[in-house]
Amino acid sequence: MKTLPSWLLLCCCTPALWGYPFRSLQDLDATPRVTVLSSGLLGCRRFSGTAVSYSTLLLEEKVGMLYVGARGALYALDASDIAAGNTLSIDWEAPADQKLQCLSKGKDNQTECFNHIRFLQRFNETHLYVCGTHAFRPLCAFIDVELFRFSSTFEDGREKCPYDPAKGYTGLLVDGEMYTASQYEFRSSPDIRRNFPSPTLKTEEAPTRWLLEADFVGSALVRESVGSSSGDDDKIYYFFTEKSQEQTPYFSQNRVARVARVCKGDRGGQRTLQKRWTSFLKARLVCSIPDYEFHFNAGVLYGIFGLEWKNVKASAICQFSIADIQSAFEGPYMESQESTLKWTEYTGKVPEPRPGSCITHHHRAEGINSSRDLPDDVLSFVRGHPAMFQPVLSTDQHPLLFKRSVDYTQMVVHSVVALDGMLYNVLFMGTDEGWLHRAVEVKGHVHIIEELQLFEEPQPISSMVISIATGSVYAGSTTGVVQLPLSSCQRYITCFDCIFARDPSCAWDRTVCVDIASRSDRSNLTQDILNGNTGCENKTLDDAVPSRTRSVVQGDDALLQCELSSNLATPRWTLDGRELQGYGVDSGYRVGTDGLLLIGARPDQSGHYGCFAVENEIRVPVASYTVRVRSRPPPPPPPLPRLPRPKPSEAPLPPPLVHLPSGPEFQTYRHMEAMYISLIAVLSALSFVLTVVLLYVAFCTRGRRGKYSLRGPGPEGKRGSHMELRTIASNCNGSAVDGLLRIVPGEGQASPNKEPPPAPPLPPPPLPSSEYAGVLSATLPSVLRKMNGNSYVLLRQSDPDATSPLYHTFTEELNRILEKRKHTQLVTKPDESSV
């Protein structure tokens, strides 16, 4: 496993170039296989100081330090454990008077009038070099690494660091020389500069503008002089977007992605292009979706492209070849048409030596030892022809990945040699909502191994670096820095999980999933990165998972749960070994991401159910159920009616006589009398025991109520000498609430001056019989599925013509209108201002 240099860029460009031949967007879209919330992160370490906006990271592998630039502060962290607690810090806030001046210029005193660290790199063996915006008055300084404190007075940073913390900016220190690119001052034009040592160089502004409203996102050094047979020079590559000047057939292309290069040994011209680059050339980068960020990996460039449309959120990953970029710089030039101010292909004669080229052995043989020896006609041609006609197309002329509803903000790349001996590029992509996607490039497309929620509060990932020495990836954001292992093989607890992940760092050793770097003997390891479906033993349902028994009442709904750990897995259900087919409204089944719903259970739905997760054409047993559908228990007996109570104005009547029937009718009433007596005995046991029960039964009419009076001990007519037996029912026409009886205090003879006491509250419903006590009745909830870290899908439940499982029916949240962030460094603290 080794890490290769990374190019980090981000800009906003043109819409999709739909004319290019590539697969459909559905084929290019990739769903992360596993979603991991912040609470489930493995090996996660966090650091957060008193500052905000941890936007600049400098990893020093040799000394094991991670240097962090935040707003108004710098930190030195232990790279092996950023949460170890032995942190060194430097407070570097702008003074109050400078903040007041910033405020007087009309700047925002909650975001702009602070000292945002924009540049932090190694200068030599003993010092770092740092620059900050310093409340719209940039300053730079040297930091003593050993003591971690400023070791010099502050230097004017106006030529090295932009005033505005939201302006695109990139900078490099190469062999003691500082190369930067930005719009430095508020009213200045964008510029690429070498700041020191002398001579300082910059891009040309007139009469031909080399850069038109450029927004820089990154730069990289390519050591092309090493091992060069032609004596070539090292080159600095810059990545940016700018306003388009080309005549193109594509619509709405206001901005285009560019790559520019200058030679490290460039010293400017002698008379023409004095203190200007003589080697500046730029070419267009073409991906299907632009707004990009790039990373260099052994001759390969990875770029993150986005959409210029502000009401659509999407990202694409494109791959470019360094050889293709070099080929574009050796191709035909473009020239500006004075009549239209548009750039078209130049078809005239090109002077010798070739304009814009670096000094090589060929030049030296002709007496040209530096750029100051170049002829004026060559330099004049460079001034008027800075752009190349041939664009740089992405590999295979299509993106590796197109991700909807996601804005990738940062990316780092490293390579891993897998068990098959092949080198796989692993991509770490941070999103604008605080998620990290870890992916691998396989056969011309991107497989997202997992998505990790780094921060619970959504916030853009503003900086990322990786360390092979510690096996970690570091991500900076608004509130802090997170350290995670490069791989989490221990997360996969089964062979299938380990193989399906297709992680080049992980393999199965017959018992656990292990990191292949930790094993010297790899003969027992199993891995399948290309297909992700071989190396595990298939097991039957009964052997893989225990069966659970479920009882369902006929006519009820029941949910057989089957949670799938993989977002790429498809649920498949069997009944008695036969796969269930069709999930329409009349089928009696509904399937979702959480299980299988039996709707209105029928006797023929009894049997043995099996749930399988189908992934990469492999069926993996997940759950097993034995379901028994039982007939519904008989309904409770109907309630009895009550006679109406006497009105207060009426004279009290003696208790009515009971006329008991004879014959079969008499036997029926005797059964009812036994039931009443047993219920009365249970309920009256809390207070007293009834010794004599006289039951009066009368027939009722619709809407009338009745009552039963029992004479108890005590003088007749005194309160409490009678008990009243009432049925708890609304009427006797079949709409009873329930059929229980309750004894409440009452009077045998109603007083004409008092209302009868109110009826007691309704009792709880009767409990089911023990035979049905374990029956589970459930309905399928509205299932919301977490996808890709920041969007949701709803499984529809009412599709009368559905012929396929509902898990294929997803609704994406594509209607959110989000303004593109200006820059991740600008963070507002609640109730805080610079002044």
Disulfide bonds with the S-S distance in Angstrom:
Cys102-Cys113 2.05
Cys131-Cys140 2.04
Cys263-Cys358 1.67
Cys287-Cys318 1.61
Cys489-Cys506 2.03
Cys495-Cys536 1.92
Cys498-Cys513 2.06
Cys562-Cys611 1.91
Cys700-Cys732 1.89
